[in-house]
Amino acid sequence: MRIAIGSTNPVKEQAARAVLMPLYPAAEFVTVTAPSGVSAQPWGDQETRLGARNRAQFALERTQAALAIGLEGGVTESEFGLMTSAWCVIMDDQQHLGVGGNSCTLLPQIVVDYIRQGYELGAAMDQLIQQHDTKHKNGAIGILTNDLETRQSAYETIIRFALAPFRHPEWY
């Protein structure tokens, strides 16, 4: 069985492998640079979900995999302020679909200001802590929670949510 991951970001790849390897120990994992088809900084859950779906669909079509995973992070407005957002879409070669999300935490105003100036969340976090490429490491969630939760662990959770239809196809 081939499982495609619609990203070459190591955090997304490691999250997918961590969840799926125990379920599919004989699987071959492949990564592919999959376009999201949405803004570089997805805004709102709908756009973020669409990005995840587009990545999964692209990965499925390009690799002839049995299962494909798309992960997308974004930001969303709330009554409390701007928050992180993350969604996962899993598709199989029969066009069955699973969707899981959302890892939300409130963003500090300084980060919101950077994002409203046009920075992507990862670049805004880089500015905040004066480090480089944090989205390929613990991400905004890891930085803000002091690693109580990380970008990878949050992605692992939403991948598990998206697997529900594949774990109980009789209900879907």
C-alpha positions as CSV (number, residue, x, y, z in Angstrom):
1,M,0.0,0.0,0.0
2,R,1.3,3.5,-0.9
3,I,0.4,6.5,1.3
4,A,1.1,9.9,-0.2
5,I,1.6,13.0,1.9
6,G,0.8,16.2,0.1
7,S,3.8,18.1,1.5
8,T,7.5,17.9,1.9
9,N,7.4,19.8,5.2
10,P,9.1,17.5,7.7
11,V,6.7,18.3,10.5
12,K,3.7,17.2,8.3
13,E,5.5,14.1,7.1
14,Q,6.5,13.1,10.6
15,A,3.0,13.6,11.9
16,A,1.5,11.5,9.1
17,R,4.0,8.7,9.6
18,A,3.6,8.7,13.4
19,V,-0.2,8.2,13.1
20,L,-0.3,5.9,10.1
21,M,2.7,3.6,10.5
22,P,1.1,1.6,13.3
23,L,-2.1,1.3,11.3
24,Y,-0.4,0.4,8.0
25,P,3.0,-1.1,9.0
26,A,3.8,-2.4,5.5
27,A,2.9,0.9,3.8
28,E,5.3,2.8,1.5
29,F,5.2,6.5,2.3
30,V,5.9,9.1,-0.4
31,T,5.9,12.8,-0.1
32,V,5.0,15.2,-2.9
33,T,5.1,19.0,-3.1
34,A,1.4,19.6,-3.5
35,P,0.0,23.0,-4.2
36,S,-2.7,24.2,-1.9
37,G,-4.5,26.3,-4.5
38,V,-5.3,28.9,-1.7
39,S,-3.6,31.9,-0.3
40,A,-0.1,31.6,1.1
41,Q,-1.7,32.5,4.4
42,P,-5.1,30.8,4.4
43,W,-7.7,32.9,6.1
44,G,-10.6,31.2,7.7
45,D,-11.5,27.5,8.2
46,Q,-13.2,27.2,4.7
47,E,-10.1,28.3,2.8
48,T,-7.8,26.2,5.1
49,R,-9.9,23.1,4.5
50,L,-9.9,23.7,0.8
51,G,-6.1,23.9,0.9
52,A,-5.9,20.6,2.7
53,R,-8.3,19.0,0.2
54,N,-6.4,20.3,-2.8
55,R,-3.1,18.9,-1.3
56,A,-4.7,15.5,-0.7
57,Q,-6.2,15.4,-4.2
58,F,-3.0,16.4,-5.9
59,A,-1.0,13.8,-3.9
60,L,-3.5,11.1,-4.7
61,E,-3.5,11.8,-8.5
62,R,0.3,12.3,-8.8
63,T,1.4,9.2,-6.9
64,Q,-1.3,6.7,-7.6
65,A,-1.4,6.1,-3.9
66,A,-4.1,4.1,-2.1
67,L,-4.4,6.9,0.5
68,A,-3.4,10.6,0.5
69,I,-3.1,13.2,3.2
70,G,-3.4,16.9,2.9
71,L,-2.6,19.2,5.8
72,E,-3.1,22.9,5.9
73,G,-2.5,25.5,8.5
74,G,-4.2,28.9,8.6
75,V,-5.7,31.6,10.7
76,T,-9.3,32.4,11.6
77,E,-11.1,35.3,13.1
78,S,-13.0,34.7,16.3
79,E,-14.8,36.8,18.9
80,F,-11.6,36.5,21.0
81,G,-9.2,37.6,18.2
82,L,-7.2,35.9,15.5
83,M,-6.5,32.2,16.1
84,T,-4.4,29.5,14.6
85,S,-6.3,26.9,12.5
86,A,-5.4,23.6,11.0
87,W,-7.2,21.0,8.9
88,C,-6.5,17.6,7.5
89,V,-8.2,15.9,4.5
90,I,-7.6,12.2,3.8
91,M,-8.7,10.6,0.5
92,D,-8.4,7.1,-0.7
93,D,-8.3,5.8,-4.3
94,Q,-12.1,5.2,-4.1
95,Q,-12.7,8.9,-3.4
96,H,-13.7,8.3,0.2
97,L,-13.0,11.3,2.3
98,G,-12.1,12.0,5.9
99,V,-11.8,15.5,7.4
100,G,-10.3,16.5,10.8
101,G,-9.4,19.8,12.5
102,N,-8.9,22.2,14.3
103,S,-5.9,23.2,16.5
104,C,-6.8,26.7,17.6
105,T,-5.0,29.0,20.0
106,L,-5.3,32.7,20.4
107,L,-2.5,34.6,18.7
108,P,-0.7,37.5,20.6
109,Q,-1.4,40.9,19.2
110,I,2.2,41.4,18.0
111,V,1.8,38.3,15.8
112,V,-1.6,39.4,14.6
113,D,-0.1,42.8,13.6
114,Y,2.6,41.0,11.5
115,I,0.0,38.8,9.8
116,R,-2.2,41.8,9.0
117,Q,0.9,43.4,7.4
118,G,1.1,40.4,5.1
119,Y,3.4,38.0,6.9
120,E,2.5,34.3,7.0
121,L,2.0,32.9,10.5
122,G,5.4,31.1,10.4
123,A,7.3,34.2,9.4
124,A,5.4,36.2,12.0
125,M,6.5,33.7,14.7
126,D,10.1,33.8,13.3
127,Q,10.0,37.6,13.9
128,L,8.5,37.2,17.4
129,I,11.2,34.9,18.7
130,Q,14.0,35.9,16.3
131,Q,14.5,32.4,14.9
132,H,14.3,31.0,11.4
133,D,11.9,28.5,9.8
134,T,9.9,27.7,13.0
135,K,7.0,26.2,10.8
136,H,9.4,23.3,10.0
137,K,10.0,22.8,13.8
138,N,7.6,23.2,16.7
139,G,5.5,25.9,15.0
140,A,3.3,28.7,16.4
141,I,1.5,26.2,18.7
142,G,4.8,24.9,20.2
143,I,6.2,28.4,20.7
144,L,3.0,29.7,22.3
145,T,2.5,26.8,24.6
146,N,6.2,26.3,25.4
147,D,5.9,22.9,23.7
148,L,3.0,21.6,25.8
149,E,1.6,21.1,22.3
150,T,3.6,21.3,19.0
151,R,2.8,21.7,15.4
152,Q,3.5,18.0,14.9
153,S,1.4,16.8,17.8
154,A,-1.5,19.0,16.7
155,Y,-1.3,17.6,13.2
156,E,-1.2,14.1,14.6
157,T,-4.5,14.8,16.4
158,I,-6.3,16.1,13.3
159,I,-5.0,13.2,11.2
160,R,-6.6,10.9,13.8
161,F,-9.9,12.8,13.5
162,A,-9.8,12.6,9.7
163,L,-9.3,8.8,9.9
164,A,-12.8,8.3,11.5
165,P,-14.5,7.3,8.2
166,F,-11.7,4.9,7.4
167,R,-11.9,3.3,10.8
168,H,-15.7,2.9,10.7
169,P,-16.7,3.0,7.0
170,E,-20.0,1.4,7.9
171,W,-21.1,4.6,9.5
172,Y,-20.1,6.8,6.7
